[in-house]
Each structure stands twice: as C-alpha cells, then as structure tokens.
Amino acid sequence: MAVQTPTRTLQSQGCTELRYAAVAEGDTFPGAVNIGDRRQEGIHYSVSGTFGTGGDIGLEGSADGVSWVALTDLDGVATTITAAGTVFVREVVRYIRPVITAGTGLTLTITIIVLH
C-alpha cells in the first residue's frame, strides 16, 4: 500500500496533466488535488497498465475537498474504467482524485487532463 500523489505538469497554456504512476490495489489518494479556479473546458482521464482481476478505477470530485461524489460521463454514467481507456467527465469541480473501487494484481498509470 502506498500513498499516491500526482506529478503535476502544465502541458500548454490551456492544459494541466496530473499523473499517478505505479498504482496498485490498496493504494490511497488522500490529498484533494486543487485543479484551480480557472474556467474549465473539460476533464478527461485515462488508465493504462495491468488491471489484474476485477480492476475498477473511478474518479471523484468535490467543491470543498471534503465531500466527494463520483463523477459521471456525458451520458450521466459513473466514470469507472475496467480496462485500458479514456473517459470524458461531465462535471466541473474544484478538487479531483482517483479511487480504486475493486481489483487485485493492479499496476496502473492514471492520467487526468484538465482543459482550461
């Protein structure tokens, strides 16, 4: 079990990347990542790597960094990824974090892109 903190990179004037590397089952994401007060054009996240057995990764958002809700895609469905892929998030939030909801044998990289 590891405490995960992202590497934060400004990719361009309108894009911020948060990357969590070597994510495994049991890892925690305790810190609320403030993705800013600037107007957001969108958020998407992708997950790659080994999902092991039953791997399920979600994304949560918060207005205050205390109360968290599952974020949804453009169809209003919770943004969980069970195989390598990318999801575009519907909500605009101030704080964001990934969450592992299931799985064993995970070795993943989670990348969150915030478009401003």
C-alpha positions, -999 to +999 in steps of 0.1 A: +000+000+000+013+034-010+000+069-006-003+083-041+004+119-050+004+130-086+031+146-108+015+179-119+026+193-153+014+223-173+013+208-208+003+240-226-014+273-217-047+255-217-040+221-203-028+206-169-018+170-165-020+150-133-002+116-134-003+088-109+023+061-117+027+026-104-008+025-088-016-008-071-045-022-051-046-008-016-031+025-026-047+056-013-052+091-027-057+111+004-049+146-008-075+166-026-059+180-058-070+215-064-074+218-102-079+255-100-103+284-101-098+290-138-127+282-161-126+245-171-134+234-206-134+198-196-117+170-177-108+136-191-088+107-176-072+076-189-059+045-173-034+021-187-014-009-174-023-042-159-059-043-144-053-077-128-085-094-116-116-072-114-097-038-116-121-009-114-109+027-113-132+057-107-129+095-104-143+116-077-148+154-075-155+179-048-163+216-044-147+218-010-121+190-008-141+173+020-174+160+005-168+137-025-191+124-053-185+100-082-180+120-114-201+110-145-195+109-182-215+128-208-244+102-206-246+106-168-230+073-160-203+069-133-168+072-148-154+039-139-127+022-161-123-016-160-098-019-190-074+005-206-093+035-218-102+072-216-134+089-202-145+125-206-161+139-174-193+160-175-189+179-142-168+209-134-152+206-100-125+223-080-109+192-064-104+158-080-090+124-071-090+089-085-103+060-065-097+022-068-131+005-062-121-031-069-093-053-081-062-074-073-029-075-092-032-039-104-002-020-118-017+011-134-009+046-146-037+071-142-036+103-161-060+132-156-061+161-181-078+193-172-085+216-201-088+253-193 
